[in-house]
Amino acid sequence: MSRKKILLADDEEDVRTIVKMFLEGEGYEVVTAFDGLEALSLAETEAPDVILLDVMMPVMSGIEVTRRLKASTGTSQIPVIMLSAASQTDSIRQGIAAGARDYVVKPFQPSKLHEIIQRVLTAP
């Protein structure tokens, strides 16, 4: 079985570093992006199995990235999980409405994130 590839987009370097280390330790291949535009580009070229998107990023928000991913035939089937410090119901509703499969509020337990990734990867 080949390693699953995860695209992690977050403008906070500490978050990218910690989450990447944790996910690599769980056996995933991790590609990172700093902003929404880079995430969109990498989603097309890297064909990840799952995309983790911060909601508030420079250039393009995670919500807008999700909308664009879902509107493109090449990326519409890739599951998106939003990661955000924005815990307001409105932000969560917007993320899900844009097409995200789940919404994880920061700070989060890495084990909980891993559990959600596993569920998304095995969902029909």
C-alpha positions in Angstrom: 0.0 0.0 0.0 1.4 3.4 -1.0 1.6 6.2 1.5 -1.4 8.6 1.4 -0.5 12.2 0.5 -1.8 15.1 2.5 -1.7 18.8 1.4 -1.4 21.0 4.4 -2.0 24.7 3.9 -1.5 27.1 6.8 0.1 30.5 6.9 1.6 29.9 10.4 4.9 28.2 10.0 4.7 26.6 13.5 1.4 25.0 12.7 2.8 23.6 9.4 5.9 22.3 11.1 4.2 20.6 14.0 1.3 19.1 12.0 3.6 17.9 9.2 5.9 16.2 11.7 3.0 14.5 13.4 1.4 13.3 10.1 4.8 12.1 8.7 5.2 10.2 12.0 1.8 8.5 11.3 3.1 7.4 7.9 1.7 10.1 5.6 3.5 12.0 2.9 2.9 15.7 3.5 3.2 18.6 1.1 2.8 22.1 2.6 1.6 25.5 1.3 1.8 28.9 2.9 -1.3 30.6 1.2 -4.5 29.8 -0.6 -3.1 30.3 -4.1 -0.2 28.0 -3.5 -2.6 25.4 -2.0 -4.7 25.6 -5.1 -1.7 25.1 -7.4 -0.3 22.2 -5.3 -3.7 20.5 -5.2 -3.6 20.4 -9.0 0.0 19.3 -9.4 0.4 17.0 -6.4 -3.0 15.2 -6.5 -3.2 14.7 -2.7 -5.5 12.2 -1.1 -6.7 14.8 1.5 -6.3 18.5 1.8 -6.1 20.3 5.2 -6.8 24.0 4.8 -6.6 26.9 7.3 -9.6 29.2 6.9 -7.7 32.5 7.3 -4.7 32.6 4.9 -3.1 35.3 2.8 -4.0 35.8 -0.9 -7.1 33.5 -0.8 -9.0 32.1 2.2 -9.5 28.4 2.8 -13.2 28.8 2.1 -12.5 30.2 -1.4 -9.8 27.6 -2.1 -12.4 24.9 -1.2 -15.0 26.4 -3.5 -12.5 26.5 -6.4 -11.3 22.9 -5.7 -14.9 21.6 -5.7 -15.7 23.5 -8.9 -12.7 22.0 -10.8 -13.1 18.5 -12.3 -9.5 17.7 -11.5 -9.8 18.4 -7.8 -13.5 18.1 -6.9 -13.2 14.6 -5.5 -10.3 15.4 -3.1 -11.7 15.6 0.5 -11.1 18.9 2.3 -10.8 19.3 6.1 -10.8 22.9 7.3 -8.4 23.8 10.2 -9.2 27.1 11.9 -9.0 29.1 15.0 -12.4 30.5 13.9 -14.8 28.5 16.0 -17.9 30.6 15.2 -20.8 28.6 13.9 -20.8 30.9 10.8 -17.3 30.0 9.8 -18.0 26.3 10.3 -21.2 26.6 8.2 -19.3 28.4 5.5 -16.6 25.8 5.4 -19.0 22.9 5.1 -21.2 24.8 2.6 -18.1 25.3 0.4 -17.6 21.6 0.3 -15.3 20.7 3.3 -15.9 17.2 4.7 -15.1 18.3 8.3 -14.0 21.3 10.3 -11.3 21.1 13.0 -11.0 24.0 15.5 -7.5 25.0 16.6 -6.0 24.2 19.0 -6.7 20.5 18.4 -5.4 17.2 19.5 -3.2 15.6 16.8 -4.8 12.2 17.6 -8.2 13.7 16.9 -7.0 15.2 13.6 -5.6 11.8 12.7 -8.9 10.1 13.5 -10.8 12.5 11.2 -8.3 12.0 8.4 -8.7 8.3 8.7 -12.5 8.6 8.6 -12.4 10.8 5.6 -9.9 8.5 3.7 -12.1 5.5 4.3 -15.5 7.2 3.6 -17.2 6.0 0.4 
